[in-house]
């Protein structure tokens, strides 16, 4: 039995009565009672209406339990690190499928998007500037260096995620 059912029944409320008091639809209340975690406005409205903090605490715990999934999303970029576009597409697909598009995964994907554009830009500039044989070798060397820097970023974020559930490299904005 979910915590919402427990608290609703303690107050002798039906789903319809809770819906009227909280301003949340009956269907949404049914979803939450079936196991879907409430978020945002819904979470605040229900905790205020029922005068409880337990739903908020449970919601925070469920988000913490997904930290390993966030780390997997981060590490998924390593699989395709040599293909710039794929290094953000794969984590994005995993985040969408697993419904983990939260602030941490958005940051991970944003970092990979930016890094992909840096790599592509440097490759294009390098292919224009370095036309002779020696120049191509320098261009390839620079691209390999960029790939290793990306690997460092991914691994460093992974270490920090495991320790503190935060990213080491964090931007002040999200692209997605």
C-alpha positions as CSV (number, residue, x, y, z in Angstrom):
1,X,0.0,0.0,0.0
2,X,1.4,3.4,-0.9
3,X,2.0,6.1,1.6
4,X,-0.6,8.3,-0.1
5,X,-3.3,5.6,0.4
6,X,-2.3,5.2,4.0
7,X,-2.5,9.0,4.7
8,X,-5.7,9.4,2.8
9,X,-7.4,6.6,4.6
10,X,-6.2,7.9,8.0
11,X,-8.1,11.1,7.2
12,X,-11.2,9.1,6.0
13,X,-11.0,10.7,2.6
14,X,-12.0,9.2,-0.7
15,X,-9.9,9.8,-3.8
16,X,-12.6,12.2,-5.0
17,X,-12.6,14.2,-1.7
18,X,-8.8,14.4,-1.8
19,X,-9.0,15.5,-5.4
20,X,-11.3,18.4,-4.5
21,X,-9.3,19.5,-1.5
22,X,-5.9,19.3,-3.2
23,X,-6.9,20.5,-6.7
24,X,-5.3,17.3,-8.2
25,X,-7.3,15.2,-10.6
26,X,-8.6,11.8,-9.4
27,X,-6.7,10.1,-12.2
28,X,-3.4,11.6,-10.9
29,X,-4.2,10.5,-7.4
30,X,-4.9,7.0,-8.7
31,X,-1.6,6.9,-10.5
32,X,0.3,8.0,-7.4
33,X,-1.4,5.4,-5.4
34,X,-0.5,2.8,-7.9
35,X,3.2,3.6,-7.4
36,X,4.1,6.6,-9.6
37,X,6.1,9.2,-7.7
38,X,4.5,12.6,-7.5
39,X,6.6,15.6,-8.6
40,X,6.5,19.4,-8.5
41,X,3.1,21.0,-8.0
42,X,1.3,17.6,-7.4
43,X,3.8,16.7,-4.6
44,X,3.4,20.1,-2.9
45,X,-0.3,20.1,-3.2
46,X,-0.7,16.7,-1.7
47,X,1.7,17.2,1.2
48,X,0.0,20.5,2.0
49,X,-3.5,19.1,1.8
50,X,-2.6,16.0,4.0
51,X,-0.2,18.0,6.2
52,X,2.6,15.5,5.8
53,X,6.3,15.6,4.8
54,X,6.6,11.9,4.3
55,X,5.8,12.0,0.6
56,X,8.6,14.5,0.0
57,X,11.1,12.4,1.9
58,X,10.1,9.2,0.0
59,X,10.4,11.1,-3.3
60,X,13.9,12.3,-2.4
61,X,14.9,8.7,-1.4
62,X,13.6,7.4,-4.7
63,X,15.6,10.0,-6.6
64,X,18.8,9.0,-4.6
65,X,18.3,5.4,-5.4
66,X,18.5,6.3,-9.1
67,X,22.0,7.7,-8.7
68,X,23.5,4.5,-10.1
69,X,21.4,4.9,-13.2
70,X,22.6,8.5,-13.6
71,X,26.1,7.2,-13.4
72,X,25.4,4.6,-16.1
73,X,24.0,7.3,-18.3
74,X,27.2,9.3,-17.8
75,X,29.4,6.3,-18.5
76,X,27.4,5.3,-21.6
77,X,29.2,8.1,-23.4
78,X,32.4,6.1,-23.1
79,X,31.1,3.4,-25.4
80,X,30.9,5.9,-28.3
81,X,33.5,8.4,-27.2
82,X,35.1,8.3,-30.7
83,X,31.9,9.3,-32.4
84,X,31.1,12.9,-31.2
85,X,27.4,13.0,-32.0
86,X,26.7,9.5,-30.5
87,X,28.4,10.6,-27.2
88,X,25.4,12.6,-26.3
89,X,22.7,10.7,-28.3
90,X,23.2,7.4,-26.4
91,X,23.0,9.0,-22.9
92,X,19.9,11.0,-24.1
93,X,18.2,7.9,-25.3
94,X,18.9,6.0,-22.1
95,X,17.7,8.9,-20.0
96,X,14.5,9.2,-22.0
97,X,13.8,5.4,-21.9
98,X,14.5,5.2,-18.2
99,X,12.6,8.5,-17.5
100,X,15.7,10.0,-15.8
101,X,15.8,13.3,-17.5
102,X,16.6,15.2,-14.3
103,X,19.1,18.1,-13.7
104,X,22.1,15.7,-13.4
105,X,21.4,13.9,-16.7
106,X,20.7,17.2,-18.4
107,X,24.1,18.4,-17.4
108,X,25.8,15.2,-18.5
109,X,24.1,15.5,-21.9
110,X,24.8,19.2,-22.2
111,X,28.5,18.7,-21.5
112,X,28.6,16.0,-24.2
113,X,26.7,18.1,-26.7
114,X,29.2,21.0,-26.2
115,X,32.2,18.7,-26.3
116,X,30.9,17.2,-29.5
117,X,30.6,20.6,-31.2
118,X,34.1,21.5,-30.0
119,X,35.5,18.3,-31.5
120,X,33.6,18.7,-34.8
121,X,34.7,22.4,-35.0
122,X,38.4,21.5,-34.4
123,X,38.2,18.7,-36.9
124,X,36.7,21.0,-39.6
125,X,39.3,23.7,-38.9
126,X,42.1,21.2,-38.8
127,X,41.0,19.7,-42.1
128,X,41.1,23.1,-43.7
129,X,44.4,24.3,-42.1
130,X,46.3,21.1,-42.1
131,X,46.3,20.0,-45.7
132,X,49.8,18.4,-46.0
133,X,50.8,15.0,-44.6
134,X,52.4,16.4,-41.4
135,X,49.4,18.6,-40.9
136,X,47.0,15.6,-41.0
137,X,49.1,13.8,-38.4
138,X,48.9,16.9,-36.1
139,X,45.1,17.1,-36.7
140,X,44.7,13.4,-35.8
141,X,46.9,13.9,-32.7
142,X,44.7,16.9,-31.6
143,X,41.5,14.9,-32.1
144,X,42.9,12.0,-30.1
145,X,43.9,14.5,-27.3
146,X,40.3,15.8,-27.4
147,X,38.9,12.2,-27.1
148,X,41.2,11.5,-24.1
149,X,40.0,14.8,-22.5
150,X,36.4,13.7,-23.0
151,X,37.2,10.4,-21.4
152,X,38.7,12.2,-18.4
153,X,35.6,14.4,-18.1
154,X,33.3,11.4,-18.1
155,X,35.4,9.4,-15.6
156,X,35.9,12.4,-13.3
157,X,32.2,13.1,-13.3
158,X,31.6,9.4,-12.6
159,X,33.9,9.4,-9.6
160,X,32.2,12.5,-8.2
161,X,28.8,11.1,-8.8
162,X,29.7,7.9,-6.8
163,X,31.0,10.0,-3.9
164,X,28.6,12.9,-3.6
165,X,25.8,12.4,-6.3
166,X,27.0,15.6,-7.9
167,X,29.0,16.3,-11.1
168,X,32.6,17.5,-11.0
169,X,32.2,19.4,-14.3
170,X,29.0,21.4,-13.9
171,X,27.7,24.1,-16.3
172,X,25.4,26.9,-15.2
173,X,23.0,26.2,-18.0
174,X,21.3,23.3,-19.8
175,X,20.9,22.9,-23.5
176,X,18.0,20.4,-23.2
